Amino acid sequence: MQPWQLDKTKKDVASVIFAFFEAGKNKDLSALGEFHAPRDFSKFDENPPYTRQDSDEAFVYEQAAFANISDYDYKVEELRVDLIDNVAIATFYLTYKGIFVNDYSFEGRSVGSKSRVTMVLSSFPNGWKIVHEHFSTLPDLKGRSDASSRRG
C-alpha cells in the first residue's frame, strides 16, 4: 500500500465509524446492521447484556437503544486508526448523551457516558465492515487521588 493510500484508507474507515453513529442519531435503525460483517462478528458492550454478542444480537440491542433515546448526541475524540493488511483497528473515546424514553410509562431520564471504544473493521468487496466492537465506560476519576490511580 502506498503512503497516499494509507491516509485515504484511514479516512474511509473513520467515515464508516461516524456513519454508524449518525445512523443511530438519525434513527435509521434498519441501516445499523449493514455496518456489521455478515458473519464472524462479535461485540462486548458497556450495557446489559454483558455477554459476547453476535451480529444478530448486537443489531437487536443497538436498534432498541437508539430507538429509545431521543435527543441523542455524541462526540468521538482522539480517533486513531491502525492498519494491518485488510484489517483496521480503531480506538477512540465516545461521549454520548440523550433522553431515555420509556414508552410504557411515558417517562424519560437523562443518560450519558464517556467510553473507551475499540472497533475492528475488515475490508470486504462492498466496503469496510465492523467485525468486533468493545465498549467500556470510563470510571469517574474525579474522586481519586493521584496515588490511587498509579499502578505499582
trRosetta pair geometry for C-beta under 8 A, 3 or more apart (Angstrom, degrees):
i j d omega theta_ij theta_ji phi_ij phi_ji
1 5 4.8 -127 -173 88 88 128
1 6 5.9 109 132 -66 119 78
1 9 7.2 -26 -163 -13 143 149
1 83 7.6 -53 61 124 165 145
2 5 4.6 95 58 2 79 106
2 6 7.3 -131 98 -14 44 83
3 6 5.5 -45 -154 19 38 119
3 7 7.3 33 156 -13 64 97
4 7 6.3 -50 -159 32 38 107
4 8 6.8 33 149 -12 66 108
5 8 5.6 -60 -150 42 38 110
5 9 5.9 39 154 -23 71 108
6 9 5.9 -57 -146 36 26 110
6 10 6.4 25 156 -17 63 106
6 83 6.6 -150 -141 30 84 147
7 10 5.8 -55 -148 36 30 110
7 11 6.4 30 154 -17 64 106
8 11 5.7 -57 -150 38 32 112
8 12 6.4 37 150 -24 66 104
9 12 5.5 -50 -148 32 34 115
9 13 6.5 34 153 -18 65 102
9 83 6.1 49 113 -91 133 149
9 88 7.4 -165 151 -82 100 125
10 13 5.7 -51 -150 35 33 112
10 14 6.4 35 151 -18 65 106
10 81 4.3 153 -144 81 91 134
10 83 6.8 -104 -73 -39 84 116
10 88 7.5 157 -110 -134 57 127
11 14 5.6 -52 -145 38 33 113
11 15 6.3 36 154 -23 65 104
12 15 5.8 -54 -150 32 29 111
12 16 6.9 33 151 -21 62 100
12 127 7.8 -143 173 -154 115 90
12 128 6.1 139 134 -13 100 132
13 16 5.8 -52 -157 29 34 112
13 17 6.8 33 149 -18 65 103
13 81 5.0 135 85 -141 137 144
13 83 7.9 -163 -26 -81 151 96
13 88 4.4 -133 -115 160 149 169
13 90 6.1 -174 149 -63 119 123
13 121 5.7 169 -138 57 102 149
13 128 5.5 -170 -104 -145 65 171
14 17 5.7 -54 -153 34 37 113
14 18 6.4 29 154 -12 69 106
14 79 6.0 91 -121 144 108 149
14 81 6.1 -103 -55 -40 88 140
14 90 7.4 154 -88 -122 60 134
15 18 5.8 -54 -143 42 34 107
15 19 6.0 38 155 -23 66 109
16 19 5.6 -56 -143 38 28 113
16 20 6.5 37 154 -28 62 101
16 35 6.6 140 179 -142 95 99
16 121 6.5 106 86 -122 149 155
16 127 7.1 159 -90 156 124 114
16 128 4.7 -111 -39 85 160 117
16 129 7.9 -132 -165 -87 148 24
16 130 7.5 178 142 -48 123 87
17 20 5.8 -50 -156 25 30 114
17 21 7.1 17 154 -6 62 103
17 76 6.9 99 132 -114 120 161
17 79 7.2 160 85 -134 156 133
17 90 5.9 -138 -69 142 144 166
17 92 7.7 103 169 16 154 146
17 119 6.2 159 -105 54 109 158
18 21 6.1 -60 -153 42 36 104
18 22 6.0 37 151 -20 69 110
18 76 6.8 -108 -90 9 82 147
19 22 5.4 -55 -141 40 33 114
19 23 6.3 42 155 -28 65 100
19 35 7.3 175 98 -97 98 120
20 23 5.9 -51 -154 26 27 112
20 24 7.0 22 150 -11 59 103
20 32 7.2 76 -154 -134 77 67
20 35 4.6 81 -100 -127 104 166
20 130 7.2 46 -87 -32 152 138
21 24 5.6 -53 -154 38 38 112
21 25 6.2 41 149 -21 68 106
21 74 5.2 -99 -178 66 134 154
21 76 7.2 -174 6 -46 161 114
21 94 7.9 -166 -96 -138 141 122
22 25 5.4 -52 -142 38 35 114
22 26 5.9 19 162 -5 68 111
23 26 6.2 -65 -141 49 24 99
23 28 4.3 -87 -156 68 76 108
23 29 7.8 143 154 -78 94 22
23 31 4.5 -125 -146 89 134 120
23 32 5.7 173 119 -76 131 66
23 35 7.3 -161 25 -35 151 128
24 27 7.5 28 -178 -76 31 32
24 28 7.7 -75 -51 48 21 72
24 29 7.8 63 -114 -95 54 61
24 32 6.6 66 -72 -93 82 114
24 62 7.0 -94 -97 176 118 98
24 65 7.7 -14 -151 97 126 96
24 66 4.0 -126 -154 -108 88 136
24 72 6.6 -90 130 126 93 159
25 66 7.7 -90 -49 -146 24 112
25 72 5.0 -146 -118 94 67 111
25 73 7.2 64 -126 -100 120 36
25 74 6.8 -120 -70 10 119 106
27 66 6.5 170 -108 147 55 106
27 67 7.0 88 -137 -104 94 55
28 31 4.3 5 135 19 108 124
28 32 7.5 153 102 -39 72 73
29 32 5.9 -29 -163 -6 45 116
29 63 4.7 77 -167 -134 114 89
29 66 6.1 176 -98 86 90 123
29 67 6.0 23 -88 -68 143 97
30 33 7.3 -49 -180 23 44 103
31 34 5.3 -52 -166 26 58 121
31 35 7.5 60 146 -27 76 94
32 35 6.3 -54 -171 18 41 110
32 36 7.9 28 144 -12 66 103
32 59 6.1 146 104 -138 106 74
32 62 5.0 -175 171 114 148 130
32 63 6.1 -163 42 -70 148 75
32 66 7.1 -179 -71 16 142 149
33 36 5.9 -57 -162 30 49 110
33 55 7.1 88 -149 167 87 100
33 59 4.3 25 -90 -121 98 130
35 129 6.7 153 169 -142 39 64
35 130 5.4 27 142 7 88 112
36 41 4.9 30 -177 -119 109 161
36 55 4.5 154 138 -135 142 107
36 58 6.5 137 -89 83 152 131
36 59 6.8 -107 13 -65 146 97
36 129 6.3 45 154 -178 18 99
36 130 5.3 -51 -106 67 53 94
36 131 7.8 116 -162 -90 66 30
37 40 6.0 -44 113 72 137 80
37 41 4.7 171 57 -68 91 99
37 55 6.7 -125 73 -80 62 136
37 122 6.3 30 -84 45 130 114
37 124 7.1 156 -121 -51 84 135
37 129 4.3 119 -77 124 64 127
37 130 6.6 -127 -17 81 79 42
37 131 4.6 28 -11 -95 139 73
38 41 7.9 166 68 -24 12 116
38 55 7.1 -150 -163 67 20 175
38 129 7.6 -32 -15 -174 64 164
39 55 7.1 -105 -102 5 27 137
40 131 6.3 -12 114 -152 90 104
41 54 6.0 100 77 -170 83 58
41 55 3.8 76 54 -63 138 96
41 58 6.9 -98 130 22 123 141
41 130 7.0 62 -135 108 113 76
41 131 5.6 -130 -108 -150 65 45
41 132 7.0 -177 -158 -72 56 47
42 52 5.4 -21 -161 -172 107 108
42 53 6.9 136 -159 71 52 51
42 54 6.6 -34 -97 -103 58 49
42 131 7.6 19 25 153 71 63
42 132 5.2 0 65 -114 83 86
42 133 7.9 -160 103 33 51 60
43 52 7.1 137 65 -161 42 58
43 53 4.4 -28 61 61 98 103
43 54 8.0 -179 18 -80 87 6
43 57 7.8 -155 49 89 112 99
43 58 4.5 90 20 -95 147 131
43 132 6.8 173 -81 -157 52 50
43 133 4.4 6 -121 58 95 96
43 134 7.3 -172 -155 -74 53 45
44 50 7.4 26 -160 -169 84 61
44 52 6.2 -40 -76 -102 79 63
44 53 7.6 165 -79 14 30 85
44 133 7.4 -156 41 100 53 64
44 134 4.8 19 55 -123 102 78
44 135 7.0 -158 102 36 68 62
44 136 7.9 8 115 -61 111 86
45 48 7.8 -50 91 48 116 5
45 49 7.7 82 51 69 116 45
45 50 7.1 -124 67 -111 74 46
45 53 6.9 24 -15 -1 108 131
45 58 7.8 160 -50 -121 120 87
45 61 7.0 -114 -32 127 166 149
45 133 7.7 27 -79 109 71 109
45 135 5.3 13 -142 47 49 115
46 113 6.9 175 110 151 150 163
46 115 5.7 -123 -26 -117 156 131
46 135 4.4 -89 -17 118 98 103
46 136 5.6 150 -88 -117 104 25
46 137 4.7 119 -159 -35 138 86
47 61 7.7 169 90 175 111 124
47 65 7.2 121 69 -99 158 131
47 135 7.9 -5 3 91 76 134
49 53 7.4 129 70 -69 99 103
49 61 7.7 -118 21 -91 79 144
53 57 3.9 -136 -156 96 95 119
53 58 4.4 126 124 -60 129 80
53 61 6.7 -79 -124 15 159 137
54 57 5.3 90 48 15 65 103
54 58 6.9 -131 97 -6 28 95
55 58 5.8 -56 -141 40 29 110
55 59 6.1 35 158 -25 64 107
56 59 5.8 -55 -150 32 28 114
56 60 6.7 27 154 -18 62 104
57 60 5.9 -57 -154 34 33 110
57 61 6.4 21 156 -10 68 109
58 61 6.0 -61 -146 43 31 105
58 62 5.9 30 158 -19 68 111
58 133 7.3 119 -142 39 145 127
59 62 5.9 -56 -140 39 25 109
59 63 6.3 28 159 -20 62 107
60 63 6.0 -57 -151 35 26 111
60 64 6.5 22 154 -16 62 108
61 64 5.7 -54 -146 38 33 111
61 65 6.2 33 156 -21 66 106
62 65 5.7 -53 -144 36 31 111
62 66 6.2 19 163 -7 66 109
63 66 6.3 -64 -144 45 25 100
63 67 5.8 26 159 -23 64 115
64 67 5.8 -58 -140 37 25 112
64 68 6.2 6 167 -5 62 115
65 68 6.5 -75 -150 43 22 97
65 69 6.4 5 162 -11 63 117
66 69 6.1 -65 -138 40 30 103
66 72 6.9 -28 -139 -46 72 167
68 100 5.8 24 136 -154 100 73
68 101 5.7 -152 -170 57 68 72
68 102 7.6 32 -160 -84 118 38
68 103 7.3 -104 -118 -24 92 97
69 72 4.7 74 122 -73 114 108
69 98 4.0 59 179 114 108 148
69 99 6.7 140 -159 67 61 42
69 100 5.7 -33 -97 -93 74 59
69 101 7.3 162 -102 9 21 82
69 111 6.7 -88 -117 55 112 128
70 98 6.3 158 73 -178 33 103
70 99 4.9 -26 63 64 87 101
70 101 5.6 42 -5 -23 109 126
70 108 7.2 -48 37 -128 115 140
71 97 7.9 -37 119 117 94 81
71 98 5.2 158 84 -142 70 71
71 99 5.2 51 40 6 114 100
72 96 6.8 -9 -165 -171 85 108
72 97 7.6 167 -144 88 44 41
72 98 4.0 -12 -93 -86 58 138
73 96 6.8 169 88 -150 47 62
73 97 5.7 -9 58 59 91 83
73 98 6.7 158 14 -71 62 80
74 94 6.3 -19 -166 -168 111 92
74 95 6.7 154 -158 84 57 52
74 96 4.2 -16 -102 -99 85 89
74 97 7.9 171 -81 19 48 56
75 94 7.4 155 77 -154 49 46
75 95 4.6 -5 53 57 98 101
75 96 7.6 -173 20 -74 60 50
76 79 5.5 31 148 -58 114 113
76 92 5.2 9 -169 154 92 147
76 93 7.4 142 -160 76 45 52
76 94 5.9 -16 -102 -101 65 72
77 92 6.4 148 69 -175 42 92
77 93 4.4 -25 64 65 100 104
77 94 7.8 -174 21 -76 77 27
77 95 6.9 35 -7 -3 116 103
78 91 8.0 -34 118 114 93 80
78 92 5.8 163 82 -137 66 68
78 93 5.6 49 41 11 107 100
79 90 6.5 -15 -163 -166 89 101
79 91 7.7 158 -148 83 43 43
79 92 4.3 -8 -96 -91 62 128
80 90 7.0 160 81 -151 49 52
80 91 5.2 -10 57 58 100 87
80 92 6.8 171 17 -70 65 73
81 88 5.5 -13 -166 -170 100 111
81 89 7.3 151 -155 76 48 45
81 90 5.0 -14 -100 -98 77 82
82 88 7.1 149 76 -158 44 57
82 89 4.7 -15 60 59 98 97
82 90 7.9 -174 22 -75 65 37
83 87 7.3 147 -156 82 53 50
83 88 5.5 -24 -99 -101 70 74
83 89 8.0 -167 -75 20 25 71
84 87 4.9 -19 69 67 88 101
84 88 7.9 171 25 -85 66 28
84 89 7.1 30 4 -9 107 106
86 122 6.0 48 129 -162 92 74
86 123 4.1 -103 -166 36 96 110
87 120 6.6 -11 -172 -173 103 95
87 121 7.2 154 -159 83 53 49
87 122 5.4 -23 -104 -101 71 74
87 123 7.7 -115 -66 0 33 82
87 131 8.0 -59 -131 31 96 138
88 120 7.2 160 83 -158 53 47
88 121 4.4 -9 59 60 103 99
88 122 7.6 -166 21 -75 74 28
88 123 7.8 89 -14 -45 100 85
88 128 6.7 -8 22 -142 134 130
89 118 6.9 -18 -170 -164 88 97
89 119 7.8 159 -157 84 42 48
89 120 5.5 -14 -105 -106 69 77
90 117 7.9 -11 113 115 90 96
90 118 7.2 149 82 -158 55 46
90 119 4.6 -11 62 62 107 94
90 120 7.6 -172 23 -80 73 29
90 121 6.7 33 -5 -3 112 109
91 116 7.5 -8 -167 -176 93 87
91 117 7.0 164 -150 88 48 57
91 118 5.2 -14 -100 -102 80 74
91 119 8.0 -177 -75 24 37 64
92 117 5.5 -17 66 62 75 102
93 114 6.3 4 180 -177 106 94
93 115 7.0 159 -157 80 58 42
93 116 6.3 -37 -102 -100 68 53
93 117 7.2 146 -114 15 17 88
93 138 7.4 10 -138 -41 107 136
94 113 8.0 29 102 98 87 88
94 114 7.2 169 86 -153 46 48
94 115 4.9 -15 60 60 95 95
94 117 4.9 45 -10 -19 117 133
94 135 7.4 -51 45 -128 134 104
95 112 7.4 18 -179 -177 76 101
95 113 7.4 -156 -139 98 50 43
95 114 4.6 -13 -98 -103 83 83
95 115 7.8 170 -79 18 38 66
96 112 6.0 -160 99 -139 53 67
96 113 6.2 4 53 51 84 74
96 115 7.9 -10 12 10 99 108
97 110 7.0 -10 -168 -171 98 92
97 111 6.9 168 -150 92 52 52
97 112 3.5 -4 -102 -98 80 119
98 110 7.7 166 93 -149 30 55
98 111 5.8 -15 65 61 74 92
98 112 7.1 146 16 -75 53 77
99 108 4.5 20 170 176 110 127
99 109 7.0 155 -157 73 68 22
99 110 6.1 -42 -102 -95 66 49
99 111 7.2 137 -122 16 16 83
100 108 6.4 160 79 -154 45 68
100 109 5.5 -17 56 60 97 77
100 110 7.8 79 13 169 82 4
100 111 4.6 61 -27 -19 109 130
101 106 8.0 -13 -171 -146 93 34
101 107 7.6 171 -149 91 54 37
101 108 4.6 -25 -97 -97 69 97
102 105 4.7 13 106 40 122 96
102 106 7.3 -59 87 -2 77 14
102 107 5.1 5 46 58 111 81
102 108 7.2 -168 14 -81 70 43
103 106 7.3 21 -161 -75 30 52
113 137 5.3 -77 -166 -121 126 101
113 138 7.8 148 173 31 83 77
114 137 7.4 90 74 -157 49 66
114 138 4.8 -34 100 34 94 123
115 135 5.0 1 170 -167 146 90
115 136 6.2 148 -160 73 90 33
115 137 5.3 -55 -100 -98 84 43
115 138 6.3 -163 -106 -14 25 80
116 135 7.5 150 78 -156 51 44
116 136 5.1 -14 56 63 96 90
116 138 6.1 106 -28 -67 86 87
117 133 7.2 -26 -164 -164 94 86
117 134 7.1 156 -154 83 47 56
117 135 5.4 -8 -104 -103 82 70
118 132 7.5 -12 116 115 96 99
118 133 7.3 158 87 -155 59 39
118 134 4.5 5 53 51 100 103
119 130 5.5 -59 -167 -130 108 108
119 132 7.2 165 -154 89 42 58
119 133 5.3 -4 -106 -106 77 75
119 134 8.0 -163 -70 25 42 63
120 130 7.2 102 73 -159 49 63
120 131 5.2 -58 103 65 96 92
120 132 4.1 21 40 50 113 100
120 133 7.8 -141 24 -64 70 39
121 128 4.7 28 165 -180 131 105
121 129 6.3 159 -154 78 82 30
121 130 5.4 -49 -96 -95 80 47
121 131 6.5 140 -125 6 25 84
122 128 7.2 159 77 -148 27 64
122 129 6.1 -25 60 62 77 83
122 131 4.9 43 -5 -29 110 132
123 127 7.6 -92 -146 169 62 23
123 128 5.8 -38 -98 -93 58 68
124 127 6.3 -3 63 62 87 38
124 128 7.3 145 20 -106 79 16
124 129 5.1 21 -2 -1 127 118
126 129 7.9 50 78 -48 87 112
130 133 6.0 19 172 -52 130 100
138 141 7.6 -50 158 -22 101 101
140 143 6.7 44 117 11 101 97
141 144 5.2 -59 -161 30 64 119
141 149 6.7 48 -149 -100 111 138
144 148 4.9 -127 -164 81 93 117
144 149 5.0 95 138 -55 133 104
145 148 5.0 89 55 8 80 101
145 149 7.3 -160 88 -5 42 90
146 149 6.1 -70 -152 39 31 105
146 150 6.9 35 155 -32 66 104
147 150 6.2 -53 -155 18 33 112
